[in-house]
Amino acid sequence: MNIIICGAGRVGFTIAKILSEQSHSITVIDQSSEDIQKINDTLDVKAIVGKATYPSILEKANASEADMIIAVTRNDEINMLICQIAFSIFNVQKKIARIRSQDYLNPKFTKVYNKENLPIDVIISPEIEIAKSIQRKLEAPGALDSVPFSDNKIRLLEILIKDNCKLIDYKLNELTKKHPQLDANIIAIIRNDKTFIPKKTDQIEFDDKIYVIINSSHMSETLRAFGHDEKISKKILIIGGGNIGFNLAKNLEESLDSPRVKIVEKNKERAEYLANNLNNTIIINGDGLDEEALEEANLGEAETVLALTNDDEDNLMVSILVEKFAKDQKEIDDKRTMALINKPNYSLLQSSLKIDDLIDPRLNTVSSILKHVHKGTIETAYSILNGEFEVIEAEIIETSELINKELKNSNLPDEIRIGAILRKDEIIIPRSNFVFQKDDTVVFLAKRDQISIVENMFRISSI
């Protein structure tokens, strides 16, 4: 596809890199000559310095031939205007815009986003997406990540193998003997910073990060089988009441098993806004790095602490204070900490600062955008390992070459691994003799350079 990306920041750069490696024709536009130079030096894409709101610049980018435009500049209004011009003048059919302002995202005003008004097909809100991602992690204690597929009937879990896991040194083909009732399929392993799709004879080792496709109803049993028996947190402390903290608290209030949530917010006006717009969340106006504010929030009793301010250094400091307030090592080990980090180099401090999870807003945004790039019957896509792989949900239509083929005879490349199939209401973890049928929903892992093969195998033709 011909795709124009407006904005060459971290998100725009990452999207351009992934999509160009999937053999799409990419053009990037940005006002910053420095950012464009970086693109020119490192990526095989066309890069243009200029304002993407100028029709002449879009014309230079050959917008009349573009299948899609992705507006991820730092300004909401510019992203909206780019989509308007791309549609009105160049008739670009698919338009994706990153929009941060909560006022633009108010459900009361969604009718403005249509062909007659503002022709934006997909709106990506990083803050809302990150809040959803954190909530999923809270729902799967012990997992580093948890992603729903097929209306939450199937899930992808990212799990760290610790020394208490009783499946260490087991071969993958022995797992079903050990846990015959478990619907789970290991589709990828990270070991010593290298990622591979495991074979049946590969073993699970200490310190592996494994990606497992599971029947969602077996989540707690799966986590327990891999050595994680953590409980869902009932006492949650959020440091920072910005859009991410607010949306997370709001989501948690609406969950069926609502936990006790507290937010420490430095800005008094913002704290008052939170108090007026949240029902069951306790708001404390104070500095999240001030020990008196943390004592008032009762940091010691919090089971999960989320540092979600706009300052990376403050978020890292919160983890140090969590240790300081703990009575003993067991309390440190039992407490779950997550920190929002925009600078990727800070990930090197994760283990030394004992942070359980670093949240990268860039990866959340990129993954949210990429799932709308695929064509046809691909319903959901989730990027993992910095876009190296995607976990994809797709439906088998009547023209697919997979129909009536056994998995072992399907000629799937080694870089594609089928994880699970939803057939009507049944979840199937496929064996080699599994036969694909029309209308099956398939959840699978694919390396990014295999995406075009995936689209071809599912006989997809439209955007």
C-alpha positions, 0 to 999 in steps of 0.5 A, spaced: 500 500 500 501 507 499 501 510 505 503 517 508 505 518 515 505 525 517 509 526 523 516 524 524 517 523 532 518 517 535 511 514 533 511 516 526 518 513 525 517 507 528 510 506 524 514 508 518 520 503 520 515 497 521 511 498 515 517 499 510 519 492 512 512 489 511 514 492 503 509 498 504 511 504 500 512 509 505 512 517 505 514 521 511 512 528 512 515 533 518 517 540 519 523 538 522 529 537 517 533 534 523 527 528 524 527 528 516 534 527 516 534 521 521 529 518 517 533 519 510 539 516 514 536 510 517 529 508 513 528 506 506 522 511 505 521 517 501 521 523 506 519 530 505 520 536 509 514 541 510 507 542 513 503 536 512 497 541 512 499 544 505 496 541 499 502 542 495 506 538 500 501 533 500 501 533 492 509 532 493 507 526 497 503 523 491 497 524 496 492 522 490 495 515 489 495 514 497 491 508 500 492 511 507 494 517 511 496 517 518 497 523 522 501 523 528 504 530 529 504 533 536 498 537 535 491 534 535 488 540 530 493 539 525 492 532 525 485 533 524 486 538 518 491 533 515 485 528 514 480 533 512 485 536 506 487 529 504 480 527 503 477 533 500 482 535 495 486 528 494 480 523 496 484 519 500 480 513 503 483 511 509 485 516 514 488 515 521 489 521 526 492 521 533 488 525 538 490 527 545 485 532 548 479 529 552 474 534 549 475 532 542 474 525 545 467 526 548 462 521 546 457 527 545 461 529 539 463 523 535 458 525 530 463 530 528 467 525 525 464 523 518 465 525 511 460 531 511 464 534 517 471 531 519 473 525 515 477 521 520 476 514 519 480 512 526 481 516 532 487 513 536 488 516 543 494 514 546 492 516 553 485 511 553 489 506 549 494 506 555 489 506 560 486 500 557 493 496 557 494 497 564 487 495 566 488 488 562 495 487 566 491 488 573 486 483 570 492 478 569 496 479 576 503 475 574 503 477 567 507 482 564 502 483 559 495 481 557 491 482 550 484 480 548 482 477 542 475 474 539 471 478 544 475 476 550 474 469 548 482 468 547 488 472 550 495 473 549 499 473 555 506 475 556 509 471 562 516 471 565 519 464 568 521 465 575 525 459 579 519 457 582 516 455 575 515 447 576 515 447 568 522 449 567 526 444 563 520 441 560 519 440 553 513 443 550 510 437 547 510 434 555 506 440 557 499 437 555 501 431 559 503 435 565 496 439 564 492 436 560 486 440 561 489 447 560 488 450 553 494 454 552 499 454 546 506 457 547 508 461 540 514 465 542 520 465 547 525 471 548 531 468 551 538 472 552 535 478 548 533 473 542 526 471 540 524 465 537 518 461 535 519 454 539 519 447 536 515 442 540 522 439 543 524 446 545 525 446 553 522 452 558 528 455 561 529 460 567 528 467 566 525 466 559 519 471 557 514 466 554 508 469 549 502 464 550 495 464 547 490 461 551 483 460 552 481 466 556 477 462 561 483 458 563 487 465 565 488 463 572 490 456 571 495 458 566 499 463 570 499 458 576 502 453 571 507 457 570 509 459 577 505 465 578 499 465 583 499 473 585 492 475 587 488 481 583 490 487 587 484 490 591 488 497 593 491 501 587 495 507 588 496 512 582 501 517 582 499 522 577 492 524 575 493 526 568 489 523 562 492 516 563 491 516 571 484 519 570 481 514 564 484 508 568 481 510 575 474 511 571 475 504 567 476 501 574 470 504 577 466 501 572 469 494 572 464 489 576 469 487 581 471 495 583 478 495 587 479 501 592 483 506 588 487 512 590 490 518 586 495 523 588 495 529 584 500 535 584 496 540 581 490 543 585 485 545 579 486 538 576 485 534 583 478 538 583 477 536 576 478 529 578 474 529 585 468 532 581 468 527 575 470 520 579 465 517 584 469 512 588 476 514 587 480 518 593 483 524 590 489 527 594 492 533 592 499 533 593 506 531 590 507 524 589 514 524 591 513 528 598 513 523 603 507 526 607 503 526 601 505 518 600 503 517 608 496 520 607 495 516 601 498 510 605 503 507 600 505 502 605 498 498 604 497 499 597 498 492 593 499 496 586 503 502 585 502 506 578 507 512 577 503 515 571 506 522 571 508 526 565 516 526 568 520 520 567 524 521 572 519 522 577 516 516 575 522 512 577 523 515 583 516 513 586 519 506 585 525 508 590 520 510 595 516 504 594 522 500 597 523 505 602 516 505 605 516 497 605 517 494 612 521 488 609 523 484 603 517 480 602 512 486 602 517 489 597 516 483 593 509 482 594 508 489 591 507 491 584 510 497 581 509 500 574 512 506 571 510 510 565 517 511 561 517 515 554 525 515 554 527 508 552 534 508 555 531 508 562 529 501 561 536 499 563 534 501 570 528 496 570 531 491 574 536 495 579 530 499 581 525 493 582 520 496 577 515 490 575 513 493 568 515 499 564 509 502 560 512 505 553 506 509 550 510 509 543 509 502 543 501 502 545 500 507 540 504 504 534 500 497 536 493 501 536 495 504 529 498 498 526 491 494 527 488 498 522 493 498 517 492 491 515 487 489 509 480 485 509 478 480 514 484 481 519 480 484 525 485 485 530 493 485 530 497 487 536 505 488 535 510 485 540 517 486 541 518 493 538 514 491 532 518 485 530 512 480 530 505 481 530 499 477 533 493 477 529 486 475 529 483 473 522 477 470 519 477 464 514 473 466 508 471 462 503 476 464 498 482 462 503 487 457 501 487 454 508 480 451 507 479 444 508 487 443 509 490 440 515 495 444 519 501 440 517 499 441 510 498 448 510 504 450 507 505 456 513 512 459 513 516 457 519 515 465 522 508 464 522 505 460 528 497 458 529 495 459 536 488 458 537 482 458 533 475 460 535 469 455 531 462 458 533 463 458 541 469 453 541 476 454 543 481 450 539 488 449 541 490 446 534 494 440 533 498 438 527 492 434 524 487 440 525 483 442 519 481 449 517 474 451 516 470 457 513 468 462 518 474 459 523 477 465 527 484 464 527 489 467 532 496 467 530 503 470 530 507 472 524 514 475 523 513 482 520 516 480 514 511 475 513 505 479 513 504 480 506 504 472 505 499 472 511 494 477 507 495 473 501 493 466 505 487 469 507 485 472 500 484 479 502 483 484 497 480 490 500 482 496 505 
